[in-house]
Amino acid sequence: GVQDQIQKLEDEFEKSNAKKVQLENDMEQCAARLDRAKKLIGGLGGERDRWTQSIEQLNIDYVNLIGDVLISSGCIAYLGPFTSTF
């Protein structure tokens, strides 16, 4: 009677404690994952700034490309046909 009820309550208590410990471990894991996710997002935010700067520089280089090719082809055309004896 009473001993069985006490044993039943102690078993439920042990199960509840085990579940509590498991939930605490899950909570710690979740907090660690959240911390790592925040670090990753912060790192990617810095990466976005770097990519934005790269895009701006590439746009400038693209605008200057025609002039660079013109100057390069002019140098090649001027220097190409002349030999050292000429």
Buried (B, 14 or more C-beta within 10 A) or exposed (E): EEEEEEEEEEEEEEEEEEEEEEEEEEEEEEEEEEEEEEEEEEEEEEEEEEEEEEEEEEEEEEEEEEEEEEEEEEEEEEEEEEEEEE
